């Protein structure tokens, strides 16, 4: 394991320059244009995958925040529902009291 090992890049690190250097070093000639186009496409796809991963993380964070807000709203509705129930129970009790003593 010497210092002249070939370090292979990850998918997002592959670029046309890297492919050119690799081909010229190994074969002494420039890579064909189609290979260069393919390297460019692979590089672009790597960048797109990174953006998709970032978007997924943002979406997950937004969903968690939305869940928290919905839980707060549900708690508010539940509190208001109990208040309305107590109000109607009081009105029915008062109505029943007035009907008994009439």
JOHUVEN-V481442 format. One record per run of one state. SS is the DSSP state (helix for helix, strand for strand, loop for the rest). FROM is the first residue (numbers start at 1). TO is the last residue. If there is no record, write none. Layout:
BEGIN
<<SS	FROM	TO> <SS	FROM	TO>>
END
This chain:
BEGIN
<<loop	1	10> <helix	11	13> <loop	14	15> <helix	16	27> <loop	28	32> <helix	33	100> <loop	101	102>>
END
